[in-house]
Amino acid sequence: MKRIKLLTSIVLCASMVLPFSANASSLTPNDENIQIEGKKIADAYSVGDKLSEEDLKFILDNAYSVENTASKAEFSAASADSWSIYGMKRSSNNTVEGEVGGSVTVDVGVISINVYGSLQANKVRGSVNSTVANYRFVAYGPISTEAPYVGKVADWTQTASGTSSASLGISKLTYANVVTYMMYPEGVLTYSGGTLNVTGTATKQ
């Protein structure tokens, strides 16, 4: 019994003293894959381009649909989605940790989409040279009378920078017919060992 108690004490002490696991992140592998593939698709098309059937399937399976919210309340011409954003990550050498967080409202009308909110990127620990908060918004909607009908109708990025933190006020009105969208909130921390990219995950409020 004494030996078991001793081993337990050693394990508890080690867990308090040893550093966090390298490259820890709040982003799940599945979420990370969706972000990576979503950006690839967004980068492959210009606004006004029609998506391939394969890319459209991915977007419809993984993007945020306005179909449900923009069944748009019975008496409303628009529907708003409110999102909270959070993400954290540590560098591979475990010396720098950063986080990104904020809140965004996406208000979808019949022929317009209004996005507004705020995003903050922060250094949690370590020494950094600069911090950037990036918010990218990509929307898709009907642009053709021939299959697959849907293409990219909006794609924009807003950015703010600072030393150990960066605060971004997000505001953009776009005239487009939108059926689905993706957002890419990110904090970018530059330090002596390289760059740490912290991706935020959106949760519906």
C-alpha positions in Angstrom: 0.0 0.0 0.0 2.8 2.4 0.9 4.5 1.7 -2.5 1.2 2.5 -4.3 0.9 5.8 -2.5 4.5 6.6 -3.3 4.0 5.9 -7.0 0.8 8.0 -7.0 2.6 10.9 -5.4 5.4 10.7 -8.0 3.0 10.7 -10.9 1.1 13.7 -9.4 4.3 15.7 -8.9 5.5 14.9 -12.4 2.3 16.1 -13.9 2.7 19.4 -12.2 6.4 19.9 -13.1 6.6 18.5 -16.6 5.8 20.9 -19.4 2.6 20.7 -21.5 2.7 18.4 -24.5 4.2 20.0 -27.5 2.1 21.5 -30.2 -1.1 21.3 -28.1 -4.1 22.8 -29.8 -7.8 23.3 -29.1 -8.5 22.3 -32.7 -9.5 18.7 -33.2 -7.9 16.8 -36.1 -11.3 16.8 -37.9 -11.8 20.5 -37.5 -8.3 21.2 -38.6 -8.8 19.1 -41.8 -12.0 20.9 -42.6 -10.3 24.3 -42.2 -7.4 23.2 -44.4 -9.6 21.8 -47.1 -12.0 24.7 -46.9 -9.2 27.2 -47.5 -7.9 25.1 -50.4 -11.3 25.3 -52.1 -11.7 29.0 -51.4 -8.2 29.7 -52.8 -8.9 27.8 -55.9 -11.8 30.0 -57.1 -12.4 33.7 -57.7 -15.7 35.4 -56.8 -18.2 34.5 -59.5 -16.6 31.1 -60.3 -18.8 28.0 -60.2 -17.6 25.1 -57.9 -16.9 21.6 -59.1 -19.3 18.9 -58.0 -16.7 17.5 -55.7 -15.8 20.8 -54.0 -19.5 21.7 -53.7 -20.2 18.4 -51.9 -17.5 19.3 -49.4 -18.8 22.8 -48.8 -22.4 21.6 -48.4 -21.3 18.9 -45.9 -19.1 21.2 -43.8 -19.9 24.9 -44.2 -22.5 26.8 -42.2 -25.8 26.6 -44.0 -28.2 29.6 -43.9 -31.0 27.4 -45.1 -32.3 26.6 -41.7 -31.9 30.0 -40.2 -32.9 31.7 -43.4 -36.0 29.7 -43.6 -35.7 33.2 -42.1 -38.4 33.3 -39.5 -41.9 33.4 -40.8 -42.2 37.2 -40.9 -38.6 38.2 -41.3 -36.7 39.0 -44.5 -33.4 38.2 -42.8 -31.9 35.8 -40.3 -28.9 36.3 -38.0 -26.5 33.7 -36.7 -24.4 34.6 -33.6 -21.1 32.8 -33.1 -18.6 32.7 -30.3 -15.0 32.0 -31.4 -12.1 30.4 -29.5 -8.8 28.7 -30.2 -5.5 28.1 -28.5 -2.2 26.5 -29.5 1.3 26.0 -28.2 4.4 26.1 -30.3 6.2 22.8 -31.2 9.1 23.8 -28.9 6.6 24.6 -26.1 7.9 28.1 -25.5 5.0 30.2 -26.9 1.3 29.9 -26.4 -1.4 31.9 -28.0 -5.1 32.2 -28.2 -7.8 33.8 -30.4 -11.3 34.6 -29.4 -14.3 36.8 -30.1 -17.8 36.9 -31.3 -19.3 37.4 -34.8 -22.9 37.9 -36.1 -23.7 36.8 -39.6 -26.9 38.5 -40.8 -28.2 37.0 -44.0 -30.8 38.8 -46.1 -32.4 38.0 -49.4 -29.7 39.7 -51.5 -27.1 40.7 -48.9 -25.0 39.4 -46.0 -23.8 41.6 -43.1 -21.0 40.4 -40.9 -20.0 42.2 -37.8 -18.3 41.5 -34.4 -14.8 41.4 -32.9 -11.8 39.2 -32.8 -8.8 39.3 -30.3 -5.5 37.5 -30.7 -3.3 37.3 -27.6 0.0 35.9 -26.4 -0.7 33.8 -23.4 3.0 32.9 -22.5 6.4 33.3 -24.0 8.1 36.1 -25.9 6.7 37.3 -29.2 7.7 40.0 -31.7 4.2 40.6 -33.2 0.6 39.4 -33.0 -1.9 39.5 -35.8 -5.7 38.8 -35.8 -7.1 37.7 -39.1 -10.7 37.1 -40.0 -11.6 35.6 -43.4 -15.1 35.1 -44.6 -16.1 33.1 -47.7 -19.7 32.6 -48.9 -21.2 30.5 -51.6 -24.5 30.8 -53.4 -26.4 30.2 -56.7 -24.7 31.8 -59.7 -25.8 29.6 -62.6 -28.8 27.9 -64.2 -26.7 24.9 -65.0 -25.5 22.2 -62.5 -23.8 22.4 -60.1 -25.4 25.9 -59.9 -23.4 27.1 -56.8 -20.2 29.2 -56.8 -18.2 31.6 -54.7 -20.1 34.9 -54.2 -17.9 36.6 -51.5 -14.4 36.3 -50.1 -12.8 38.9 -47.9 -10.3 39.3 -45.0 -9.9 41.9 -42.3 -6.8 42.2 -40.2 -5.4 44.0 -37.1 -1.9 43.8 -35.6 0.0 44.5 -32.4 2.9 43.4 -30.3 1.6 40.9 -27.7 -2.1 41.3 -28.7 -4.3 42.5 -31.5 -7.9 43.6 -31.5 -10.0 43.5 -34.7 -13.4 45.1 -35.2 -15.2 43.1 -37.9 -17.7 44.9 -40.2 -18.6 44.1 -43.8 -21.8 44.3 -45.9 -21.8 42.3 -49.1 -24.5 42.2 -51.7 -24.9 38.5 -52.7 -27.4 35.6 -52.6 -25.8 33.3 -50.0 -26.8 29.8 -49.1 -23.7 28.7 -47.1 -20.5 30.2 -45.7 -17.3 29.4 -43.9 -15.2 31.6 -41.6 -11.5 31.4 -40.8 -10.6 33.3 -37.6 -6.9 33.1 -36.8 -4.2 34.5 -34.6 -0.6 34.7 -36.0 2.2 35.1 -33.4 5.7 35.7 -34.7 8.6 34.8 -32.3 12.3 34.0 -32.4 11.7 30.4 -33.3 9.2 31.0 -36.1 5.4 31.6 -36.4 2.6 30.2 -34.4 -0.8 30.0 -36.2 -3.8 29.7 -33.8 -7.1 28.8 -35.5 -10.4 29.7 -33.9 -13.4 27.4 -33.9 -16.9 28.9 -34.2 -19.7 27.8 -31.8 -23.2 28.8 -32.4 -24.7 30.9 -29.5 
